[in-house]
């Protein structure tokens, strides 16, 4: 089954890349690597929710936001490479999690993105990862996800 068909079967429609909120581009391909800028958990141009994990946002809600941010990353990736079946491997994922003092569940939040990528790409979706707690993110988003993917010519 193609990646596009798998996404459709999962009920996922990839969004168009959002307009950058600062001086950067949503992504670029250099040699055989696609670099996707940090994506927020937006749907229809609006954040799914706002706030810090461990305060306004639960781990379960954070998982959902990380999943949505990863879907947005895939939207940017598709716009760059045209066909997601060209993805040879998801190489690296970085999850920034807006965290209240004392919150240590960043890996569980980041799993929302990681689990999605593995579900969509199978073994090609297994990746290295960093999950970092931060005090603030743009627009008061609970998380921000970026990724690097290896692309077939």
MITOR-720737 format. One line per 3 residues: number of its first residue (from 1); for each residue x, y, z of N, C-alpha, C, O. Coordinates in steps of 0.05 Angstrom, whole numbers. Example, Ala and Ser with C-alpha at 12.3 -4.5 7.8 and 13.67 -1.06 7.14 Angstrom:
1> 264:-114:156:246:-90:156:264:-66:156:285:-66:169 ~ 257:-45:142:273:-21:143:258:1:157:268:23:161
This chain:
1> 17:-24:0:0:0:0:18:25:0:38:26:15 ~ 11:44:-17:27:69:-18:23:85:8:3:81:23 ~ 42:103:13:39:120:37:14:137:35:0:140:55
4> 8:147:12:-16:164:8:-41:148:14:-60:158:27 ~ -43:123:5:-66:106:11:-68:99:40:-90:98:52 ~ -45:94:53:-45:89:81:-55:113:97:-71:109:116
7> -46:137:90:-56:161:103:-86:164:100:-100:170:119 ~ -95:159:75:-124:161:70:-140:141:87:-161:147:98 ~ -129:116:89:-142:96:105:-143:103:134:-161:95:149
10> -123:119:143:-122:129:171:-139:154:175:-142:164:197 ~ -152:163:153:-168:187:155:-152:213:157:-162:234:166 ~ -127:212:148:-109:236:150:-108:249:123:-101:237:103
13> -114:275:123:-111:292:99:-88:311:105:-89:326:124 ~ -67:310:89:-44:327:94:-50:356:87:-61:362:65 ~ -43:374:104:-48:403:99:-27:414:80:-5:403:78
16> -34:437:68:-14:452:54:5:464:74:-3:469:97 ~ 31:468:67:49:480:86:39:508:95:30:524:79 ~ 40:513:121:32:539:131:52:560:124:75:555:119
19> 42:585:123:60:607:118:78:610:142:69:609:165 ~ 104:614:138:122:618:161:114:642:177:104:662:167 ~ 118:640:204:111:662:222:136:680:227:134:699:243
22> 158:674:214:183:690:218:200:686:193:190:679:172 ~ 226:692:195:244:692:172:256:664:168:279:659:176 ~ 241:646:155:251:619:149:233:608:127:213:619:120
25> 241:584:117:224:570:98:214:544:111:228:534:129 ~ 191:534:103:180:510:116:198:485:113:197:467:130 ~ 213:484:91:230:460:88:247:464:63:243:481:46
28> 268:446:61:284:446:37:297:418:34:300:403:53 ~ 304:412:9:318:387:3:346:394:-4:351:412:-21 ~ 365:381:8:393:385:2:405:357:-2:405:340:17
31> 415:352:-26:424:325:-34:401:306:-29:380:309:-41 ~ 405:285:-13:383:266:-10:369:269:17:355:250:27 ~ 371:292:30:358:297:55:338:320:53:343:340:41
34> 315:315:65:294:336:68:294:345:97:292:329:115 ~ 297:372:100:297:384:127:270:399:130:264:417:114 ~ 254:392:149:229:404:154:231:422:179:238:413:200
37> 224:448:175:225:467:197:204:459:218:185:444:212 ~ 208:469:242:190:463:264:161:469:257:155:491:247 ~ 143:450:262:115:453:256:99:452:283:105:436:300
40> 80:469:285:63:470:308:38:453:304:32:445:281 ~ 24:446:326:1:429:324:-24:445:315:-43:449:331 ~ -24:453:290:-47:468:280:-64:451:261:-54:432:249
43> -89:458:260:-108:445:241:-126:468:232:-138:482:249 ~ -128:471:206:-145:493:196:-135:520:204:-151:539:206 ~ -109:523:208:-97:549:215:-99:556:244:-91:578:252
46> -109:538:261:-111:544:289:-98:522:306:-99:498:299 ~ -86:530:328:-74:511:347:-96:493:358:-118:502:364 ~ -89:467:361:-109:448:373:-114:457:402:-136:455:412
49> -93:466:416:-95:476:443:-70:492:449:-51:491:434 ~ -71:506:471:-49:523:480:-41:515:508:-57:504:523 ~ -16:521:515:-7:518:543:16:499:547:27:488:528
52> 23:496:572:46:479:580:37:452:589:16:448:601 ~ 53:432:582:49:405:592:54:405:622:73:418:632 ~ 37:391:637:40:391:666:26:414:680:26:416:704
55> 14:431:664:-3:453:675:-30:453:661:-49:441:671 ~ -32:466:638:-57:467:623:-62:443:605:-85:438:597 ~ -41:429:598:-43:407:578:-34:381:590:-13:380:602
58> -50:360:587:-43:333:598:-24:319:579:-21:327:556 ~ -12:298:588:5:282:571:-10:271:547:0:270:525 ~ -35:262:552:-52:251:531:-58:272:510:-57:267:486
61> -64:296:519:-69:318:500:-43:326:485:-43:332:461 ~ -20:325:500:5:331:487:12:311:465:23:318:444 ~ 6:286:470:10:264:450:-6:271:425:5:269:402
64> -30:280:428:-47:287:405:-36:311:390:-36:312:365 ~ -25:331:405:-14:354:392:12:347:377:17:357:355 ~ 28:329:388:53:321:374:46:306:349:59:309:328
67> 25:289:350:16:275:326:8:295:304:15:291:281 ~ -8:315:312:-16:335:292:7:350:281:8:356:257 ~ 26:358:297:50:372:287:65:354:267:76:364:248
70> 66:328:273:80:310:254:64:308:228:76:306:206 ~ 38:308:229:21:308:205:28:333:189:30:332:164 ~ 31:356:202:38:381:188:66:379:176:71:389:154
73> 85:365:190:111:360:178:109:344:152:122:350:132 ~ 91:324:152:87:308:128:76:324:106:82:319:82 ~ 58:343:112:48:361:92:70:377:78:70:380:54
76> 89:387:94:111:402:83:129:383:67:137:390:45 ~ 134:359:77:151:340:63:139:332:36:153:331:16 ~ 113:328:36:100:321:10:102:344:-10:107:340:-33
79> 100:369:0:102:392:-18:131:394:-30:134:405:-52 ~ 150:384:-15:178:385:-25:185:363:-44:198:368:-64 ~ 175:338:-38:184:315:-54:163:304:-73:168:287:-89
82> 138:314:-70:117:305:-88:103:279:-81:79:277:-80 ~ 119:259:-75:109:232:-70:122:221:-45:146:217:-44 ~ 106:216:-24:118:207:1:129:179:-1:144:170:18
85> 124:164:-22:137:139:-26:167:142:-32:182:123:-32 ~ 175:167:-38:204:172:-42:219:173:-15:243:174:-15 ~ 204:174:7:218:175:33:231:148:38:218:127:40
88> 257:149:39:273:124:44:273:118:74:273:95:82 ~ 274:140:90:276:136:119:271:163:133:280:184:124 ~ 256:162:155:256:185:173:281:182:190:285:162:204
91> 298:202:188:325:200:201:324:210:229:334:198:247 ~ 312:234:232:314:247:258:288:263:264:277:276:245 ~ 279:262:288:256:278:297:264:293:322:277:282:340
94> 258:318:323:262:334:347:235:344:357:219:355:342 ~ 229:339:382:204:348:395:211:368:417:226:362:436 ~ 201:392:413:203:413:434:176:413:448:155:416:436
97> 177:410:474:152:407:490:152:430:510:169:432:528 ~ 132:448:508:129:469:528:122:456:555:100:445:557 ~ 139:459:574:137:444:599:135:462:623:151:480:626
100> 117:456:641:115:469:667:138:459:684:149:437:679 ~ 147:475:703:168:466:721:161:438:733:138:434:743 ~ 180:420:733:175:394:745:163:374:726:161:350:733
103> 156:381:701:145:362:682:168:347:669:187:359:659 ~ 166:321:668:187:304:657:177:284:637:190:264:631 ~ 153:288:626:141:269:607:145:276:578:129:268:561
106> 166:291:571:171:298:544:172:274:525:161:276:503 ~ 185:252:533:186:229:514:158:218:508:152:210:485 ~ 140:218:528:113:207:523:97:226:504:81:216:488
109> 102:252:506:89:271:487:100:266:459:85:264:440 ~ 127:265:457:140:261:431:131:235:417:132:233:393 ~ 122:215:433:113:190:421:89:195:402:85:178:384
112> 74:216:406:52:222:388:62:225:360:49:216:341 ~ 85:238:356:97:242:330:110:216:321:107:207:298 ~ 126:204:338:141:180:331:123:157:323:128:143:304
115> 102:153:339:84:131:333:70:135:306:67:115:291 ~ 62:159:300:50:165:274:69:158:251:61:144:232 ~ 94:167:253:113:162:231:118:133:227:122:124:205
118> 119:118:249:123:89:247:99:75:235:101:55:221 ~ 75:85:242:51:73:231:49:79:201:41:61:186 ~ 57:102:193:55:110:165:76:96:148:70:86:126
121> 101:97:157:124:87:141:134:60:149:153:50:136 ~ 124:47:170:134:22:179:163:25:189:169:45:202 ~ 180:6:182:208:7:192:222:32:182:240:42:195
124> 214:43:159:226:67:148:219:91:165:232:112:163 ~ 200:89:183:192:110:200:206:110:227:204:129:243 ~ 222:89:233:237:88:257:260:108:255:274:108:234
127> 265:124:275:283:146:273:298:151:299:290:142:320 ~ 319:167:297:331:178:321:314:201:330:299:212:315 ~ 318:209:356:299:229:366:312:244:390:328:233:405
130> 303:269:392:308:285:416:282:296:425:266:306:409 ~ 276:294:451:252:306:463:262:325:485:273:316:505 ~ 256:350:481:267:371:498:245:387:511:225:395:497
133> 247:392:537:228:409:550:238:438:548:261:444:553 ~ 219:456:541:226:485:539:205:501:554:183:491:560 ~ 212:525:561:194:542:578:172:556:561:152:562:572
136> 177:560:535:157:573:519:161:565:489:183:559:481 ~ 139:566:474:140:561:445:124:582:431:107:595:444 ~ 128:586:405:112:606:390:82:601:393:73:578:393
139> 67:622:396:38:622:397:27:607:422:4:600:423 ~ 45:601:441:38:586:465:30:557:458:14:545:472 ~ 43:546:437:37:519:429:49:499:449:70:504:461
142> 35:477:454:46:457:472:71:443:462:88:434:478 ~ 73:440:436:97:427:424:103:438:397:87:451:384 ~ 127:431:388:136:438:361:153:414:352:170:405:367
145> 148:405:327:162:381:317:177:389:291:166:403:274 ~ 202:381:289:216:383:263:227:355:257:230:338:274 ~ 234:352:231:245:325:224:264:327:200:264:347:185
148> 280:307:197:297:303:174:291:276:162:288:256:176 ~ 288:275:136:281:250:122:301:246:99:309:265:85 ~ 309:221:95:325:214:72:306:208:49:286:194:52
151> 313:218:25:295:217:2:309:202:-21:333:206:-26 ~ 294:184:-34:304:171:-58:303:191:-81:285:208:-82 ~ 322:189:-100:321:207:-123:296:202:-140:292:215:-161
